[in-house]
Amino acid sequence: MKFKYTTSRHGGPIITVSGYRFCKSRTVGAKTHMKCSTHKGCRAIIHILDDMTIIKCHNVHNH
């Protein structure tokens, strides 16, 4: 699985995986939760640390 790190036009972090875009949802301590921004209601998520290390990737989409 290939991950591409970019920033949004507003400067927020964006991760692209297999053509799906993930945007920042919330931050808890050093962990950032990213959710699928391609489709509202999608349950696909990625958890990353401050150094952009991916610790969880649930890349199953309902669209």
N, C-alpha and C positions, 0 to 999 in steps of 0.2 A: 504494500500500500504506500503510495507516494503522497507526501504532505507538502503543501505550498503555503508559505507564510507571507502575507501581505498586510497592508493597512487600508482601511476604508477611506473614503473622501473626507471624513471627519477626524481621521487619525486613530480610529479604533482598530484593534487586532482582528484579522480575518485569516482563517485557515481554510484552504480548499483541499478536499479529499474526494477523488473519483468524480469530479465535476460538481460536487455539492459544497456550498459555502457555509461556514460556521462562524457566527459572530459571538462576541462576548455577552454572556447572559448575566453573570454575577461573579463576585470574588469573595472567597472565604479564606482569610489568612493568606497563605502563599499559593493557594490553589484557585485557578480561574475556571469557571464552567463556561463552555462554549456550546451553543445550540445551533441546529440547522436553521439557516435563514432563507433557504430556498422555498420552503413551504410552511405556512403557519399551521401549528398543531403537530408537526413532525417530532418524534421522540428521540431522534438521533442526537447524541451528545459526545463531547470531547472534554476531558479534564486535563489542564496543563498546569505546570508549576511556573514560577516567575522566570526561570531560565529557559522557558519554552519546551521543557521536557514533557512529553505526552505520557500521562499515567493511566488514562482510561480512554478508550475509543469504542463507543457503541455506534457503529456506522450502519445501522439497519434503519431504513427509511420506509415510511408508509405512503409514499407518493411515487 
